[in-house]
Each structure stands twice: as structure tokens, then as C-alpha cells.
């Protein structure tokens, strides 16, 4: 069982009934866990013998999403903190203290949008007073994510706007068709990846396929052996089209849309 799946089941068991309402929130706990780990990985500080990562995280939510966590927010935060601690242990990353996570509300965020601000704070530093809520994009190192594409697709399906719905994407590997979630997929050798390619030439966190409007993009996450699309190396976000051949190191897969 993957750590993310275990996390989902733990959170699901926190408050029976209440969680059923929470999990239908556009910002889901597992999505938060994945992006928190991503922010941890992307804000590394390398010293002589260790690689340090942020130990404080602020998660900005829209008022609607924040309300859906009422009653279980602290329990969800505790599980997310435990997940980050385990992630750091698995990746051999150093923390100066246990991960501290705080939820805040930003009224200018839309349903399904959330921001994450990560920073490394020495334990002896005095805590900074909480500042008035501001748009996450106003902070220098805050990444803003959105699940609104998934939300909009569901609305289009109900309203009959099928012509505006992004077509489903799949990766065909070794004869198996692996569907890419509407919110995108992490691809790699790690068991926590959305699509696992069990090959030594594939990095643990090799690449990410993400939605962009009605299309899809692929981006190399600093892998050892790189990403190639139709034989050409990927540098930055690269658009994907139906029938593209993708190479993760020496592993070849086909990208299809349905």
C-alpha cells in the first residue's frame, strides 16, 4: 500500500460522517500531501553533509474549502505533518524540527485553488506574528495550485458541455493503459507516484504530466536520465499530443487521449 493511500485511509477514519462532507471538498487531503512534498523537494538547502528542507508550511485555502475542513482540520494537519516527516526520512532529507503546518484562509482564492508557502525556520528563531490574509501570489515563495479544471469538467458533464471538457489522457506502458488523473500525475519509480514505472533507469520522481486548458503538458522534475518526446529532449514544460512517444530514461511509453 502506498503512503498516500495509507494517508487517505487514515484521514477517512478520523470522523465518520463529518469526513464524508470534507472529502468532497475541491481541495482534497491527498492533493495537499502531494503538493506539500513537492514544495519540500523543491526548496532544498545543501550543506557540507546534509540536505535541509523547509520545516514550516502555510496552506492557503478558499473560504469554501476551509469551511469543509471544520471539525477535522487539526487531525488532517497532524496526518499531513506525519506524511512529510516520513517523506523526508525516505528521501534522506534533514529537518531542523518536525514539520509545522498551518491552514489559513484567503478570500480571493477560488474554490479548488490553494497556495503553499514553505520556509526553513531555525528552532531558536522567535515566531513571526500572523499577518493579515493576503493573496498567496503576493508572497515570494508561495506556489498556487488549482483543482478548478477537475471542478469545471464535472460541471460541463452535468450541463451537457461535453465539447469543452478536456479529453481523458492515458499512458500505454508494456501493454497496460494507465489513466492520468484529471488533476495530473507524478510519474516515477517511487511507490508514491501516481504512475509507477518500476525501472532502475527511472528516477523516483521523474516527471509530471499536468493539465493546461484543454491540453496536457509534461515536465522533467530533474531526473537523472531525462525525458524525451518523439526523440527530442524536454526542457521545461512541453505540450503533449495524441500519439506522442515519451521516453523516461530508457523506458518508452505512448501518450494517448480518448
Secondary structure as the mmCIF struct_conf table of DSSP 4:
data_model
#
loop_
_struct_conf.conf_type_id
_struct_conf.id
_struct_conf.beg_label_comp_id
_struct_conf.beg_label_asym_id
_struct_conf.beg_label_seq_id
_struct_conf.end_label_comp_id
_struct_conf.end_label_asym_id
_struct_conf.end_label_seq_id
HELX_RH_AL_P HELX_RH_AL_P1 UNK A 3 UNK A 12
TURN_TY1_P TURN_TY1_P1 UNK A 13 UNK A 13
BEND BEND1 UNK A 14 UNK A 15
TURN_TY1_P TURN_TY1_P2 UNK A 16 UNK A 17
HELX_RH_AL_P HELX_RH_AL_P2 UNK A 18 UNK A 23
TURN_TY1_P TURN_TY1_P3 UNK A 24 UNK A 24
BEND BEND2 UNK A 25 UNK A 27
HELX_RH_AL_P HELX_RH_AL_P3 UNK A 29 UNK A 42
TURN_TY1_P TURN_TY1_P4 UNK A 43 UNK A 43
STRN STRN1 UNK A 45 UNK A 46
BEND BEND3 UNK A 48 UNK A 49
STRN STRN2 UNK A 51 UNK A 52
STRN STRN3 UNK A 56 UNK A 61
HELX_RH_AL_P HELX_RH_AL_P4 UNK A 63 UNK A 68
TURN_TY1_P TURN_TY1_P5 UNK A 69 UNK A 72
HELX_RH_AL_P HELX_RH_AL_P5 UNK A 73 UNK A 91
TURN_TY1_P TURN_TY1_P6 UNK A 92 UNK A 92
STRN STRN4 UNK A 94 UNK A 94
BEND BEND4 UNK A 96 UNK A 97
STRN STRN5 UNK A 100 UNK A 105
TURN_TY1_P TURN_TY1_P7 UNK A 107 UNK A 108
BEND BEND5 UNK A 109 UNK A 109
HELX_LH_PP_P HELX_LH_PP_P1 UNK A 110 UNK A 110
TURN_TY1_P TURN_TY1_P8 UNK A 111 UNK A 112
STRN STRN6 UNK A 113 UNK A 119
TURN_TY1_P TURN_TY1_P9 UNK A 123 UNK A 124
BEND BEND6 UNK A 125 UNK A 125
HELX_LH_PP_P HELX_LH_PP_P2 UNK A 126 UNK A 133
HELX_RH_3T_P HELX_RH_3T_P1 UNK A 136 UNK A 138
BEND BEND7 UNK A 139 UNK A 139
TURN_TY1_P TURN_TY1_P10 UNK A 140 UNK A 141
STRN STRN7 UNK A 142 UNK A 146
HELX_RH_AL_P HELX_RH_AL_P6 UNK A 148 UNK A 159
TURN_TY1_P TURN_TY1_P11 UNK A 160 UNK A 160
HELX_RH_3T_P HELX_RH_3T_P2 UNK A 162 UNK A 164
BEND BEND8 UNK A 165 UNK A 165
HELX_LH_PP_P HELX_LH_PP_P3 UNK A 166 UNK A 168
STRN STRN8 UNK A 169 UNK A 173
TURN_TY1_P TURN_TY1_P12 UNK A 174 UNK A 175
STRN STRN9 UNK A 176 UNK A 179
HELX_LH_PP_P HELX_LH_PP_P4 UNK A 180 UNK A 181
TURN_TY1_P TURN_TY1_P13 UNK A 182 UNK A 183
STRN STRN10 UNK A 185 UNK A 188
BEND BEND9 UNK A 189 UNK A 190
TURN_TY1_P TURN_TY1_P14 UNK A 191 UNK A 192
BEND BEND10 UNK A 193 UNK A 194
STRN STRN11 UNK A 195 UNK A 196
TURN_TY1_P TURN_TY1_P15 UNK A 200 UNK A 201
BEND BEND11 UNK A 202 UNK A 202
TURN_TY1_P TURN_TY1_P16 UNK A 204 UNK A 205
STRN STRN12 UNK A 207 UNK A 212
TURN_TY1_P TURN_TY1_P17 UNK A 213 UNK A 214
STRN STRN13 UNK A 215 UNK A 220
BEND BEND12 UNK A 222 UNK A 222
BEND BEND13 UNK A 224 UNK A 225
STRN STRN14 UNK A 227 UNK A 229
TURN_TY1_P TURN_TY1_P18 UNK A 230 UNK A 231
STRN STRN15 UNK A 232 UNK A 233
BEND BEND14 UNK A 236 UNK A 237
STRN STRN16 UNK A 238 UNK A 240
TURN_TY1_P TURN_TY1_P19 UNK A 242 UNK A 243
STRN STRN17 UNK A 245 UNK A 248
TURN_TY1_P TURN_TY1_P20 UNK A 249 UNK A 250
STRN STRN18 UNK A 251 UNK A 257
#
